[in-house]
Amino acid sequence: MKSNIIIILLLVGTIFFYSCNEYLDVIPDNVATLEHAYSNRASAERALFTCYSYLPDPANPNASAGLLSGRELWLATEGLGNAFGTTNPPSWNIARGLHFPDNPMLDYWNGLNYAMPLFVAIRDCNIFLENIHKPVDLESFERTRWIAEVKFLKAYYHFYLLRMYGPIPIIKENIPVSATPEEARVYRDPVEDVVEYIVALLDECAPDLPVFIQNQTQELGRITRPIALALKAKTLVLLASPIFNGNPYYTNVTDNRGIRLFPQTEEVSRWEAAALALDAAIECAHDAGHRLYYYNGYSGLSSRTINKLHLRGAVTDRWNDELIWGSTKNDEYHCQIFSAVRTNHDQFPSPIRSILAPTLDAVERFYSNHGVPIEEDNTYDYENRYQMATVGIDHEHFLTTGVETAKLHFNRETRFYASLSFDGSVLFGNGQLRQDVAGNIQMKKGDAGGMIGAEKYSITGYVPKKLVNIESSVDLSTWTHHRYAFPYIRLADLYLMYAEALNEIKAAPDDEVYYWINEVRTRASLGTVQTSWDTYSTRSTDYLSKEGMRRIIRRERLNELAFEGPAYWDQLRWLEAENTMSRPIRGWNVQGETSADYYRVTQIATTTFEKRHYLMPIKIETLAKNPNLVQNPGW
């Protein structure tokens, strides 16, 4: 596929790139080249792959806002040039507030600063749809499927821009080359119109997409009907969420025609539409064979290890049944070497860097082993969580017996141990899949997993274990990389969104709401919401009210989908980022060589999240070229 993409970009892509920044969308007058590009099935297939090639990479720490912009993960400033090819990864600059309209980070509007040019992508999708009737050697069933795939991609690119910028121009058709400059200066369309258009495209394409991929050797990653219905549901959830559903901050935003660009009132009907779409998406996913992932590999492992593997494998077991849509173009190689940890000093020459560092806030969000937040668990020693204790045999397979580590690391939920590597924890995998522990992790300064060189350490003392495939391994200086398809959407994401939507449309939560969240909790080795809160929470009635259940569902999403990207977008759509993303970035004192020095909570950085940051700015140069576009509030 890579070679096909390169060929089509050379033959076609450069010809169609003209004037995107100036007039957003103009078709060049080059009929001969266009005719050649769609002269037969082979060339048309290359054009199809070109439409796919614009998909943003969810695993690239440079290009994925979800990975680094949400303050879940942080970086040390040393050695970033060698690690990322830039001293300041654009996604991290967003988190640090170094993000301005004269040169926006991750500028997906114009395709700058590691972002794909998504309006160019939409234009190429339109070109494809206008010309795919031409190849005479293309079978009708294949033509129908390709059209459906490109309609989906066009919908997804609109969705991605909507999520980043709010109102965007809807590009139903390309503007003809004969258009005057004034005709080519498009307007941003209201949020509700953009959502309606995306949903209409997905409704059109879904029936013509396969329910599942039959030719898995060659076609995994191609769009299916469950993917289309899942995207429809996510789009409607976005519209129903507080960021767009009557948000007063955007009430008076109008263009130069006086048209209001954001919904003016909060409507529960938007949640009702989202719930119906989620129900259909989940039913279709189930019919296609998608199920929550449960590890069924090597026998002889402890139940604790297997429970951890249920959770790690949902992300990194390639093309597992939970994965509704996975990326085939992802850069999860770097994700893995940035997230892996060394267990032996002889492994230092390997590519492992251990620089993706979960913040202490993200670490503390995980539940206790009783399935409730640690700050409200009536048995958890919350006030003394930063003190040290020695690991006993009762924490075997979670922690290293006999070592000293923070009390914060004791008695936590299985997702905590499946998601994080830290000082005193244990490693499963590294190519050794028949034993519970492949290595004991030590991360103080001078330890194998700690600060040894300036470019290979975690600034907080944690790395996201869940992003490393259990079969990837390091042997002295050699790193063996086991690839996986980084998730765009997995089934647990839909379950928790469905619980969220149902909770919003009911007067009070009921068994239907509890069912979907409890399915996810059961896989995470947790009790039901009802039992856990009744027995262990100091807020024992939370699950009985809409507001309390809303808090529970949101915390569940942050824990289940931690370090995969959705947490950033969720906190934006919930309008919670002003609180959660304005806290100091904290970790352990990774300069410490002894337990007493190391286990001191250290402030690493301060960040501020302002109201304007809920939507990305449009580049000033783009606004100057098209005065019909208005800037997002606050920029």
Secondary structure, 3 states (H helix, E strand, C coil): CHHHHHHHHHHHHCCCCCCHHHHCCECCCCHHHHHHHCCCHHHHHHHHHHHHHCCCCCCCCCCCHHHHCCCCEECCCCCHHHHHCCCCCHHHHHHCCCCCCCCCCCECCCCECCCCCHHHHHHHHHHHHHHCCCCCCCCHHHHHHHHHHHHHHHHHHHHHHHHHHCCECCCCCCECCCCCHHHHCCCCECHHHHHHHHHHHHHHHHHHCCCCCCCHHHHCCCCCHHHHHHHHHHHHHHHHCCCCCCCHHHCCCECCCCCECCCCCCCHHHHHHHHHHHHHHHHHHHHCCCCCCCCCCCCCCCHHHHHHHHHHHHHHCCCCCCEEEECCCCCHHHHHHHHCCCCCHHHCCCCCCCCCEECHHHHHHCEECCCCECCCECCCCHHHCCCEEECCHHHECCECCCCEEEHHHCCECHHHHHHEEECCEEECECCECCCCCCEECCCCCCCCCCCCCCCCCCCCCEEEHHHCCCCCEEECCEEECCCCCCEEEEHHHHHHHHHHHHHHHCCCCCHHHHHHHHHHHHHCCCCCHHHHHHHHECCCCHHHCHHHHHHHHHHHHHHHCCCCCHHHHHHHHCCCHHHHCCCCEEEECCCCCCHHHHCCEEEEECCCCCHHHHCCCCCHHHHHHCCCCCCCCCC
